[in-house]
Amino acid sequence: MFRISNKYLDRFTSKTFASVAAGVVVAGAGASAALVHSTSSHAARTSAVQVSQGDSGLMGPGTEGHTAKLPRQLPSEKADKKAALPTGVSTGTSFWDAQTASGKPMSYHTIASPYWPLGTKVKITVGKKSAVGVVEDFGPAEWAVAQHSPPAIIDLSEEMMQYFTGTRSNSIPIKFQVLEMGNGPVYRHSGTGYDMATGVSEK
């Protein structure tokens, strides 16, 4: 702390003191303005950092401190690709068996196949007629499948054959379309017509 003697104070006029005071005020105002500008710049930088970190959205007039979060990117949904079920043309023969492999009684809707699992649902079409059968038995035998062209991979119940042809015992070309694969056992996994029964064939 230093002291100023009275003889030096006498040399300063009131105008000089007024000028000095005004300078102090101006300097103080400049410091305040610089502080406000610095605070505003810091706030702007902070806001920019928030946006760059994932915040966005326009703020309406008078709205402060509210930012909209960018929606998280959802993982792309994988489309379920169901395997195409077999369809094609084969020879259909007829049979009747009091005891089926599934244990269920023989009926109009009973069909047999050596390659499809028990419980498989198949649509059979002959001309303009069609019927849906369920694999409840195994057959025909390999020799019976191979003696027909196209291979006879389906046995129809005698009642279904009568519906299609008017006679219970017959062999005819048919169009087949597997509607639903069953969960039961399969009689054979190879043989004549196996690829046709398990693959996708052109109609």
Summary of the structure (lengths in Angstrom):
residues: 203
radius of gyration: 46.2
end to end distance: 109.7
largest distance: 143.4
contacts: 510
relative contact order: 0.17
helix: 31%
strand: 22%
